[in-house]
Amino acid sequence: MIGAGVSGLTTGICLAEAGLSVAIQAAEPPRATTSVVAGALWGTHLVGEDERVPGWADLGYTVLTELAGEPATGVHVSEGLMAVRVAQDEPPEAPNSAVPVAYMPCDELPPGYVAGWRLTAPLVSMPDYLGYLETRFLTAGGRLLEPRKFATLTGAVRQSEARVIVNCPGSGARDLVPDPSVVAVRGQVVVAANPGLTEFFVGNGADPDDLTYVFPHGDTVILGGTQEHGRWSRDPDPATAARILAACAVVEPRLRGVRVLEHRVGLRPARPQVRLEAEMTADGRGLVHNYGHGGAGISLSWGCAQDAAKLAIAALG
């Protein structure tokens, strides 16, 4: 397998727990991948049109809700608010039928927002969750090989003796495959000490890329964000961090002067459609692709991993 982010680890778990011998090779260890930067609230954010997405998202909701009962996973079910600055009739991302929403009056919204909805959904602390996935993968007999970056997918396949290769490279697919339809959507966040917040907030502006969010995780809170299409830099920008802190303080006054702990930058792997399909290598081995999940990698991870595992098992004959 290629890739040790949330999609790679989850797919590895599905294969290893099915009794297969699985090794993951990746450019970075799990908690150094851009998956660690995600907020991460369940939803289908920045996912291309695909009739398979609702089913994948529903399964993700079910599995994450179940994992919320295990403290070590970093998953908890949280109440919160989605709000918009331009009036509309439905939330920016309509939840599945299992998620009840309640419309909020304008006078109960943060300044500048004209419509809002309260809902409950899984919220994931990604450093903890990636640690949980890594441990679960290793416990199932999987192996994490030393980090290694491949220049091309063809080269990676040639250097592997595996009967089936599963390709989960995230935004790296653009150069590795290569797949020019994959575009990074840069996300910068500020990690701060939590002043006592327990509910999440997601605010959308008139511009679809104008995004403000607050995701509390116990003693810390993730503040965002940015949505910069085609920007690949993973270096935090101080001016952007200052803007994020100011915007979040308007939404939640308790965040004024909050103690900043860390700055993170991640790359959402956007694509017109999730690529989840199997093909054959030049020498007749199986090759399964699982990438292009946009801003919904965590939400789609279990559904996509199960389908990718099925394709890999079928390729084994």
Secondary structure as GFF3:
##gff-version 3
##sequence-region A 1 317
A	DSSP	alpha_helix	6	16	.	.	.	ID=ss1
A	DSSP	beta_strand	23	24	.	.	.	ID=ss2
A	DSSP	three_ten_helix	30	32	.	.	.	ID=ss3
A	DSSP	three_ten_helix	34	37	.	.	.	ID=ss4
A	DSSP	alpha_helix	53	67	.	.	.	ID=ss5
A	DSSP	three_ten_helix	71	73	.	.	.	ID=ss6
A	DSSP	beta_strand	75	84	.	.	.	ID=ss7
A	DSSP	beta_strand	101	104	.	.	.	ID=ss8
A	DSSP	three_ten_helix	106	108	.	.	.	ID=ss9
A	DSSP	beta_strand	115	124	.	.	.	ID=ss10
A	DSSP	alpha_helix	126	139	.	.	.	ID=ss11
A	DSSP	beta_strand	143	144	.	.	.	ID=ss12
A	DSSP	alpha_helix	153	158	.	.	.	ID=ss13
A	DSSP	beta_strand	164	167	.	.	.	ID=ss14
A	DSSP	three_ten_helix	170	172	.	.	.	ID=ss15
A	DSSP	alpha_helix	173	176	.	.	.	ID=ss16
A	DSSP	beta_strand	183	193	.	.	.	ID=ss17
A	DSSP	beta_strand	200	204	.	.	.	ID=ss18
A	DSSP	beta_strand	211	217	.	.	.	ID=ss19
A	DSSP	beta_strand	220	224	.	.	.	ID=ss20
A	DSSP	beta_strand	228	229	.	.	.	ID=ss21
A	DSSP	alpha_helix	238	251	.	.	.	ID=ss22
A	DSSP	three_ten_helix	253	255	.	.	.	ID=ss23
A	DSSP	beta_strand	260	270	.	.	.	ID=ss24
A	DSSP	beta_strand	275	280	.	.	.	ID=ss25
A	DSSP	beta_strand	286	291	.	.	.	ID=ss26
A	DSSP	alpha_helix	297	315	.	.	.	ID=ss27
###
